Amino acid sequence: METSPFFNIKDIKITGCTHYPDEVIIETFELDKNSNIFSIDLDRVREKILKLSWIDDVKIKKNLSRTIDIEIIERVSEAVIKNEDLYFFINRDCYVLDKKDKYTEKSLPIIKNLEFEEINIGDKLDIDGLIEVIVIFNNLSEDMKKTISHYSISDGLNISAFTNDNIEIIFGNSENLAKKEEAVLEIYKLHESMAEQQESTKEENENVESENSKDKNNQLKIIDVRVWTKPVTTP
């Protein structure tokens, strides 16, 4: 039967694959429509297709109608690692799915300050605290997300977010996140209000330059809400 043309594959149907065209999937496990359905080693096919970075699992079924059904289950990118000048997309299991030269959206948290000598697509990175970053990002309000440019993970798994004007917000972890966000927004809005008042009342005179320098030194730099009932600000 393995050599009979009567059992040649009639069709290959692929579902669930959005990151690769069907041709890439078929070529990856070396099948064509002239292959005999009984000669296919499904374990070998599965092993090859799982090497693709976006593929989490694959189910392959042979049918008596000489067709093969391939169901692809893809990984989902949930964070972006900025390493040097590149942006690497990873899932919650720390698999590197893709890379880009630029990333200007805010649909995923960008994590900086992690040091890797080299990152390749398909690698599994060792990132303690990644899940906490994802949980924090997914549970922040849209208003809060708009103010944040990136995140960092420091020793002791302390998670920090940095605003667009470079204020560090130390969340610590995702516990009591709603209360922590409420405290941050209250402090942040007060800071913005005071900054606007200072700007509107500033006079253009010979002391403006020195006043600007003084204001910059007094700018809010850190909001620590690890203990949300007692937030700490610097300066």
N, C-alpha and C positions, 0 to 999 in steps of 0.2 A: 504493500500500500504506500510505502514511503517514496516509491519511484513512479507510481501511477499518476499520469497527468490528470486523471479524474478527480484527484484530491488536491490539486493545486488551489492555492488560496484565491478566493473570488473577490474578497474585499476586506479591508482593515478599517475599522471604525474607532476613532479616538475621541473621547469626551473629557471635559474638565481641564483641558490644557489651554491656557491663555498666554503663556510666555514663550511658547515655541510653536512654529507652524507644524502641521502634521508631518511634513517631509523630514523635518529634523528628528522627530520621534522615530519614524520608520527607519531612517538611515542609522540612527544611533544603535538600534539593536539588529541591524543588518537583515531586514526583511524586505521582500518585494512581493508583488502580487502573483509571481510565478512560483513562490516557495510552496512546498508541500506541507499541508497543515499538520501531518503526523511527524514531520521531521524537525519541528520547532522545539527547542529546549527552552521551556518557559522560565526556568530558574536563571538561565544565562541571560535571557531577554530582560528579566526583571533587574538583575544585577547591573546591567549596562545602563538601563534607563534611570536607575536611582543615582547614577553619578552626575546627572544634571542638577545644577545648584537649586533650581526652583522646585524640584520634585521631592515631595515628602513620602509618597507611597504610590504604587501602581498595581492595579488589578487587571489580569489578563485572562480572557476566557475564549476557548476554542468552541466553535459551533459546528453542528453537523451540516449546516448549510454552507460550509467551506468559508466561513467568515471568522474574523477575530475581533473581539471587542476589547478595547484597551481603555480603562478608566483611570485617569490621572488625578491624583490628589496633590495639590500644590501647597508649598509653604507660603506663609504670609509675612511680608516685611512689617516689622513693628517698631524699628528704630533705625537711626542712621549714625554711623561712626565717622567722625571727621578725622582722618589721619593724613598729616601733611596737607597736600592740596586736593585730596580726593575724598569723596563721600561714599561710604560702603553701607549698603542696605543689609540688615540682618533680621532674623526672626527671633522669637523669644528663647529659642534653644541655642542662640549665638552662631547659627550658620550664616556665612556670608553669601548672599544671594546675587548681588549685583554691585556695580560701582559706577559713579558718574563724576564728571568734572565739576558740576554745579548742582546745588539743591537750594532753591529759594522758597519752596513751599513750607507750610507749617502743619502738614497733616501727620507728620511723624516727629518724635523728639530727636534732636541732634545732640549727640554726646561728644564732648571734646575732652582733652586732657588725658586721654588714655594712650599709653605708649606701646606701639607695636613696631617691631623691626620691619616686618613685611606682612601684608595682608593679600591673600589671593581668593578669588571667587571659589566657593566650595569649602573653604576652611571653616573649622569650628573654633571660635575664639573662646578664650577663658576670661569671662567678664563677670566678676562678682558684683551684684547689685543691679544687673540689667533689668530683672523683673520688677524691682522697686521703681526704677525710672519709668517703665512702661505703665505700671499701675498708677503712679502719680500723674503722668501725662494724660492717660485716658480718663481720669476722674477730675481733672481741673475744669473749671468753667471755660467757655469760649473766650470770655473777656480776659481771663487770666492768661490763657494760651497766647493771645495776641501780644502780650507784653514781654513774652519770653523768647530769647534768641537761641539759647542752648542750655544743656545740662552738663554736670560733671559728677563723678563718683570719687570721693576722697577716701583716705584710710579710715577704717571703721565703718565702711559702707554708708557714710553720710552723703545724702543726695542733695546737691545744690542746683538751683536754676538761676540763670543770669538773664536779666532783663535787657531790652534793646538799648537802654542807656547804662548798661554794665553794672547794675545793682545786683549783688549776690543775695539770693534767697536760700537760706539753709533750711530745708525741710527735714533732714535727717532720714526719716522713713515715711511710709505712706499712712501711718496710723493717725487718726483724727485729722485727716487731710482737709475736710470741709472747714473745720475750725481754724486750721493753720492758714488756709487760703483767705478766710474772712479777716484774720488778723493782718495778713500781708496787704490785702487790698485797702484796708483802713489806713495803714501806715503809708502805703504807696500813694494813695489819693491825697493824704495830708501833705506829703512831700511835694507832689506836683502842684498843689494849691499854693504852698509857700513859695515855690520856685517861680510860679507865674506872678505872684504878688511882688516878689523882689525884682523881677524883670520889668514889670509895668511901672514901678516907682523909681527905677534907676535913672539918674540924671546923666546927661552927656556933658561931662566936664573933665577937668584934668585928672580927677581921681578915679575915673571909670575903670581904667586898666588895672589899678591896684585893687579896686573893689571886686572886679571880676576874678582876679587871682585869689582873693580871700574867699569868695563864694565857692570857687571850685574846690578849695581845700575843705570847705564845710559841707560838701555834697554828701548825700546819703550813699554809703558804700555797701553796707551789709544789713540784711534783715534776718535775724535768727529766730525761727519759730519752732525749733525742736521741742521746746516746751511752750505750747501755744498760749497758755494762760499768762506767761511772762515773756513776751517777745523782747528781744534785745536788738538795738540798732547801733550801727557805727557809721559816722561819728555820733 
